[in-house]
């Protein structure tokens, strides 16, 4: 019986951690660059389509397509709007 209690307690903790991680990925209160501004910076850098963009780990992160028709991954600094990662998606 103790083993079952431990199992369910462990599962509940894992579930709770997953929920709190989802809440953590929100734009920070001190971010000066909103989602639309990040997309504008990406389009200025040659992205023709933004397929995904979200707040993650302290920056804007996502994927998009450039004029060459290939999919790229990007990060945008939320304070300056600078693109800090711009790599071909593998």
C-alpha positions as CSV (number, residue, x, y, z in Angstrom):
1,X,0.0,0.0,0.0
2,X,2.9,2.4,0.8
3,X,4.3,1.8,-2.7
4,X,1.0,2.8,-4.3
5,X,0.9,6.0,-2.2
6,X,4.5,6.9,-3.2
7,X,3.7,6.2,-6.8
8,X,0.7,8.5,-6.8
9,X,2.5,11.2,-4.8
10,X,5.3,11.1,-7.3
11,X,3.0,11.4,-10.3
12,X,1.2,14.3,-8.6
13,X,4.5,16.1,-8.1
14,X,5.5,15.5,-11.7
15,X,2.2,16.9,-12.9
16,X,2.5,19.9,-10.7
17,X,6.0,20.7,-12.0
18,X,4.7,20.5,-15.6
19,X,1.9,23.0,-14.9
20,X,4.3,25.4,-13.2
21,X,6.7,25.2,-16.0
22,X,4.0,26.1,-18.5
23,X,3.1,29.2,-16.4
24,X,6.8,30.3,-16.3
25,X,7.0,30.8,-20.0
26,X,5.4,34.2,-20.1
27,X,6.8,37.5,-21.4
28,X,8.6,39.2,-18.5
29,X,7.3,42.5,-17.0
30,X,10.5,44.2,-18.0
31,X,10.5,43.1,-21.6
32,X,10.6,46.1,-24.0
33,X,10.0,44.1,-27.2
34,X,6.6,42.6,-27.6
35,X,5.6,39.7,-29.9
36,X,4.7,42.0,-32.8
37,X,8.0,44.0,-32.5
38,X,9.9,40.7,-32.5
39,X,8.1,39.5,-35.6
40,X,8.9,42.9,-37.3
41,X,12.6,42.4,-36.5
42,X,12.6,38.9,-37.9
43,X,10.9,40.1,-41.2
44,X,13.5,42.8,-41.5
45,X,16.1,40.1,-41.2
46,X,14.7,38.1,-44.1
47,X,12.0,36.0,-42.6
48,X,9.0,35.7,-45.0
49,X,6.8,33.7,-42.6
50,X,6.8,33.2,-38.8
51,X,5.4,29.8,-38.1
52,X,5.8,29.8,-34.3
53,X,6.8,32.4,-31.8
54,X,6.6,32.2,-28.0
55,X,8.2,33.4,-24.8
56,X,10.6,30.8,-23.6
57,X,13.6,30.8,-21.2
58,X,13.8,34.6,-21.1
59,X,13.6,35.4,-24.8
60,X,11.3,35.2,-27.8
61,X,11.8,31.8,-29.5
62,X,10.3,30.2,-32.6
63,X,10.6,29.0,-36.1
64,X,10.1,30.7,-39.5
65,X,10.7,30.5,-43.2
66,X,13.2,32.7,-45.0
67,X,13.2,33.7,-48.7
68,X,15.2,30.6,-49.5
69,X,12.1,28.5,-48.5
70,X,13.9,26.8,-45.7
71,X,12.8,26.6,-42.0
72,X,14.9,28.3,-39.4
73,X,15.0,28.5,-35.6
74,X,15.4,31.9,-33.9
75,X,15.7,33.7,-30.6
76,X,15.0,37.4,-30.2
77,X,16.3,39.4,-27.2
78,X,13.2,40.8,-25.4
79,X,15.1,43.9,-24.3
80,X,16.8,45.0,-27.5
81,X,15.0,43.2,-30.3
82,X,18.3,41.7,-31.5
83,X,18.2,38.3,-33.1
84,X,20.5,36.2,-31.0
85,X,20.0,32.8,-32.7
86,X,19.3,32.3,-36.4
87,X,19.9,28.7,-37.4
88,X,18.7,26.3,-40.1
89,X,16.2,24.0,-38.5
90,X,17.4,20.4,-38.8
